[in-house]
Amino acid sequence: MKKAIYTIMLGDNLMFQFTRRAMQIYAEKVDADLIVRTSRLTPILKHENNLSIVTACVEKLFIEDLLQIYDRVLYLDADVLITPFAPNIFEVYPDLNTVYLYNEGQYIDRSSCVHNIYQLFDYKQKWTKQNERFIYYNAGIMLCSKNANFFQYKSLEEFESSYQKLPFHDQTYFNYLIQKSGISHQSIDVRFNRMDSLGKPQERLQAFFIHYAGYGYSDHPQNKHQTVAQDFQQLYENKTPIQQAFNFVLSQQSILQMLQNKQVENAIQYLQQQIQLTPQQANLYNDLGVVLMLNPQYHTQGLQLFHHALKLAPQNLAFQTNLKLAETITSLQKKL
């Protein structure tokens, strides 16, 4: 199966050197071609008043052409930093008949965008909902397949006449195409599109794909390249103890801080006490497993804890990733 990762990096934004390096590392890891658009390919639309934004919006339409060559295409905005412990998204979401994006509508009310579509296109179909809220996907990260190519339903003339009137431009238009096409669609886990708008910015380094949309965890959009650089350095260069141990995923920032301060015994005692108080909390078993995996003497116990965490929360991607890493470590240890 041919896979591609596609991104658009127009101009000389300083953050591109970091996000591109991380994408290249990930592409090699998941056996995909990395395609970086650095110049314009699509025709200029009428009335373009912000070339940097509008051009990137239009260049996303090139995904349709890529799907003529590749079986699956993962689109990433240029301000997405992939963390080194991110699992293979192509394996996590394997259905070739489904398009995968993050449903930000479950956290942010995007009803105005939906109503805008109804009015602008005189749309008559029923818009799908989840928990009584309109489904509205963020288009910064999209996993598409040949059999789930909603781009084939686009009209360049339609897009050209409407993109300035649509909030969030291409994003709202793509949501319209997904609804209009009837193609199967599903939300990805928030850790595959972790944005500042979701709150708790200090937890972003525990995500798989960090999306620096908008202010991008900074005080101003113009400064977010500095945040990206700092995060890249911490994730890929100045690794914390927990990342040195095969990049395990912790659920509690406080445990990470203990490990950074070399308070391993304190972390173990704290987690053991918490497990006694709340024995059904899966993340506690996961985090204790991570701490124990730092010492080869306790690898067996660490494996058991990961299994128990997954027994309590079998769909948790972070726990699944940790278990695979722990099994790899244990297997390598036996061969030494």
N, C-alpha and C positions, 0 to 999 in steps of 0.2 A: 504494500500500500504506500503510495507516494503522499508525503505530508509536507506542508510548507508553513512557515511562520512569516507573516507579512506585516510590515510597519512602514510608516511614512515619516521621514525625517527631513523636512525642508528647511533650509537655512543652516545656521551655525550655532544653534543653542548649545550651551556648554554641557547640559545634562545628557545630551545624546551620546557622548563618549562612554558614559556609564551604563545607560539603559541598553545601548547597543551591545556592549561587551557581555552584559548579563544575558541578553537574548541569544547571542552566539553560543555561549556556554550551554544554555538550555536546549538550543536547537541540536547541538551535537549529542546531548544527553538523551533526547527523545527521537533521534534519527530523523530530523526534518531539515529541509532547506530553509535558510534564512534569506528573505527577500526584503531589501531595504530600498524604498523609493526615495531618492534624493533630488529628483527633478520632476517637473510636470510632464504628465503623459496625456491626461484627458483634456478636451477642449475647454477654452475659457468660457464661462457662462456670462450672460448679459448682466449688467448692473452689479458686477462684483465690486464690493467696496472694502473688503478686507481679505486680501489675497492669501495671507498666511493661514487664516482660518478656513475660508471657503475652499481654497485649493485642496487642503487636506481632506475636507468633507467629500469633495468630488472624487479624489483619488481612491477613496474607499470603494468606489464602484468597480475598480479594477479587480476586485475579488472575484467577480463573475468570470473574468477572463482566466484567472488563475485556476478556477475550478474546472476549466476545460483541460488543464494539464495535471492538476493534483486531485487526489481523492478527497483530501481534507485540507482546509486552510484555517489556521489560527491567526486572526487579526489582533494586533496589539497597538494601542496608541503609543506614540513616541515617549510619553511620560509614564510608562509602566516599567517598573523595576522588578525583575523576576528574582526571587530569593534562591539561594543555592540548594535548599531542601525541598523545593517545589516538586510535587509528584508529576508524573506524566499525564497531562490533561487529556491527551488523546485516549488513554486507557481508562481514565476515571469516567469519561463521558463517551462511550463507544458507539452509541446508536447513530448509524449513518443516515437515518431518516429524520433526524432531529437537529435543529439549530439551537446552540447553547449560548446564552448571554446571562448577565446578572440582572435580576429583577429588582431595580432600585425602587420601584413603585411600592414595594412592601414596607419601605421605611420612609419614603418621601412622597408626599401627595403630588402626583403628576396628572391629576384629573383635568387641569387646565390645558395640558398638552393634548389629551385625548379629545376634549371638546373642540379644541382648535382644528383637529383633523376632521371631525364631523362637519364642521362649518365650512372649512376650506375646500374639501373634496366632496362635499355632499354625501358623506359616507353613511351607508344604511345598515351595515352588518353590526351584530352585537359584539362589543369588545370584551374579551375574556377578563375575568377577575380572579383574584386569589384573596381569600379572607375578606371579601366584600370591597377590595380595593382594586383599581384598574392595574393590570399587569403593564409595566412600562420598563423596558430594558435599557440598560446603559450600553451604548455602542462602542465603548472604549476597548472592550475585549469580546470578540465573537469567534465561536468555533463553528465553522460551516463545512458542509459536505456536498458532494455532487448531487445527492438525492434530496438535499435540504437547501437548495439554492434559491432563496427568496429574491435575490437580485434580478432574476430573470423576469420578475413581475414589475420591474422599475420602468419608468418612462422618463427619459432625460428631459424632455420638454416639460413634463409635469414637475419634475424636481426643479428645473430652471425657473419656472414661474412661481414656485412656492417656497424655496429655501429661505428667502429673506423674511417671509411671513411666519415661518415655523419657529417656535422656541426650540433651542438646541439643534437647529438646522437638520443635518443628516440623521441624527439620533431619532428624532420624532418621525421623520420620513421612513426610516427603516422599521420602526415599530408599526407604522401604518402598513408597510409591505408585508410584514410577518402576519399581521391580522388578516389582511386582504387575501394573502396567498393560501391560507389554511394549512400551511406547513406546520408540522409538529414542532413545538418550541418548549424549552425547559430552562429554568434558572440554574446557574452554576452556584457553587458554594461561595459565600462572601469572601473567603480567603483567596479566591481566584480573581477578586476585583475589590481590593481593600482601599476604600476612599476616605478622605478626611471628613466628608459629610456624615459618615456613620458614627463619628465620635470616638473617644478613647484613642487618640492619635499615638500614644505611647506604646500601643500594642501592635502597631503596623508591622514591626519586624518579625512578628510571629506569623504573618500571612504568607501566602505563596506568591501572589502577584500584587505588588504595591502600586496603586494607581494614584499618581500625584495630580489628579484633576483639580481644576480651579486654583485655589491658593496652594494646594499641594503640601499641606502640613507646614506652611510657611506663613509669615506675616504679610506677604505680598507675592503674587504670581511671578514677578520678576526675580524673586529670590529663591524660588523653589529648586533651582539647579544646585544651590548650596546644600539644601536638605538631601537631595538625591545623592550628591557626592559623599556627604557624611554617612548616609545609610549604606551606600555601596562599600565604603571603606570598612564600616563595622561588619558588614555581612561577608565580604569577600577577602578582606585584607587583615584587619585587626580583629581576628576571630575571638569570641568569648569562649570560655571553657566548654560551654554547652555545644557550641558550633564546632569546636575542635573534635568533639566526640560524634563525628559523622552527622552533624547538623540535625540533631533531634529537635522536635517541636515541643515547647513548654506552653502550658495554658495560663500560668500565673507569672506575672512580671516580678513579683516579690521573690520567687524561687530563683529566677535568673539573677537577680541582684545579690542574693546570698552566694550563689556560685561565683559570681564576679568578685565578691569579697572573700572568696576561699572559705566560706562558712558551710562546707559540705555536711558536717555532722549536724549543724543547726537545721539545715534544710531537711535532712532525714527525720530528725526528731519532730519537727513541725508537721511534716506530712503524715507521719505515723499517728500523731495526736489527732489531726484532722480526720483521718480515716476512722479512728475510733468513734469520733463524734458524728460523722456523716458517712457511714460505710457504703452508701449508694452513689456517692459522687465519683463518677468515672474518671474525671480529670485528675483527681488526687492519686489514683493508682498509676495513671499515665506519668505524672510528674515524678512520683517516687521511682518509677521504673527508669526514667531518664537519669535521675541522680545516681542510682545504683549502677547504671551502665558505664559510669565514669571509672569504675573500679572493676577490672577483669574478674576479681574474686567473686563479684556479685552478679555476673552476667545472667546466670540461671534464674536468680530471683527477679532480675529486671524483665526477662522474657515472660515469666509468669505474671508479673504485674501488667504488662502490656496486653496479654491475653485476657486478663480479668477486666481491664478497662474496655476492651472491645466487646466483651460479653455484656457489659452494661450499656455500651453505646456502639453497636455494631456498624453504624453508618458513618462514624466519625473519621474523616479523611486523615486528620493529623495522627490519630491513634494507629490507623492502618500504616501510614508512612513510618512511624516509629517502630512498629513491630517488624516491618521489612528490614529496616536498618539494623535493628537488634539481632535479627536472624543472620544477617550478613556478617556482622561483627563476631557473633558466636561461632559461625562457620569458619571464618578466617582464623580465629583464635585456636580452634581445634587442629588446624593444619600446621600451626607453628610448632 
